Amino acid sequence: MKIDIDLKSGFLQSLKREVLATLTPEERALIEVSTGEMGNKPDAVKLGWLKMRTKETWTKQRYTRGLNQVMKKLRTELEAQSSRKE
């Protein structure tokens, strides 16, 4: 499975590939569409890409809510990683 995520975007650069691999396909699609080249596209393009990728209909509200949930999940994992290092 190919994960095409721009790890230079924000705190994602400090996450390990194993963490990203634990995400569901929908969560990975949300991260992919919000980072890298797609991060600069209009929302309509992002929603169309998500529909093509996941075969489901996406709304702006669903995209925003889903992205916030994924980011919280990743942020929690990042905090857990940093606490294990200390």
C-alpha positions as CSV (number, residue, x, y, z in Angstrom):
1,M,0.0,0.0,0.0
2,K,1.4,3.4,-1.0
3,I,1.1,6.3,1.3
4,D,1.6,9.6,-0.4
5,I,1.7,12.0,2.5
6,D,3.9,15.1,2.6
7,L,5.7,14.6,5.9
8,K,7.2,18.1,5.8
9,S,3.8,19.6,6.7
10,G,3.7,20.7,10.3
11,F,4.0,18.1,13.0
12,L,3.5,15.2,10.6
13,Q,7.3,15.3,9.9
14,S,8.0,13.9,13.4
15,L,5.5,11.0,13.1
16,K,6.9,7.6,12.2
17,R,5.6,5.6,9.2
18,E,4.2,3.0,11.6
19,V,1.8,5.5,13.0
20,L,0.6,6.6,9.6
21,A,0.2,3.0,8.6
22,T,-2.3,2.5,11.5
23,L,-4.7,5.0,9.9
24,T,-7.8,3.8,8.1
25,P,-7.9,4.4,4.3
26,E,-10.3,7.3,4.8
27,E,-8.0,8.9,7.4
28,R,-5.0,8.5,5.1
29,A,-7.0,10.1,2.3
30,L,-7.9,13.1,4.5
31,I,-4.2,13.6,5.4
32,E,-3.1,13.2,1.8
33,V,-5.6,15.8,0.5
34,S,-4.8,18.3,3.2
35,T,-1.0,18.2,2.7
36,G,1.4,18.6,-0.1
37,E,0.2,19.8,-3.5
38,M,-3.4,19.2,-2.7
39,G,-3.2,21.4,0.4
40,N,-3.2,24.5,-1.8
41,K,-6.1,23.5,-4.0
42,P,-9.7,24.9,-3.6
43,D,-12.0,22.8,-1.3
44,A,-14.1,21.8,-4.3
45,V,-11.1,20.1,-5.8
46,K,-10.2,18.4,-2.5
47,L,-13.8,17.1,-2.1
48,G,-13.8,15.7,-5.7
49,W,-10.5,14.0,-5.1
50,L,-11.8,12.5,-1.8
51,K,-14.9,11.2,-3.7
52,M,-12.7,9.7,-6.4
53,R,-10.4,8.1,-3.8
54,T,-12.9,6.8,-1.3
55,K,-15.9,6.2,-3.6
56,E,-18.1,8.2,-1.1
57,T,-19.7,11.6,-1.2
58,W,-17.9,14.3,0.7
59,T,-19.2,17.6,2.0
60,K,-17.1,20.5,3.3
61,Q,-18.5,19.8,6.8
62,R,-17.6,16.1,6.7
63,Y,-14.1,16.9,5.4
64,T,-13.4,19.5,8.1
65,R,-14.8,17.3,10.9
66,G,-12.9,14.3,9.7
67,L,-9.6,16.2,9.3
68,N,-9.9,17.6,12.8
69,Q,-10.5,14.1,14.2
70,V,-7.5,12.7,12.4
71,M,-5.3,15.6,13.4
72,K,-6.3,15.1,17.1
73,K,-5.6,11.4,16.8
74,L,-2.1,12.1,15.3
75,R,-1.4,14.8,17.8
76,T,-2.2,12.4,20.7
77,E,0.1,9.8,19.2
78,L,2.9,12.4,18.8
79,E,2.5,13.4,22.4
80,A,2.7,9.8,23.4
81,Q,5.9,9.3,21.4
82,S,7.5,12.3,22.9
83,S,6.6,11.2,26.4
84,R,8.2,7.8,25.8
85,K,11.4,9.4,24.7
86,E,11.8,11.4,27.9
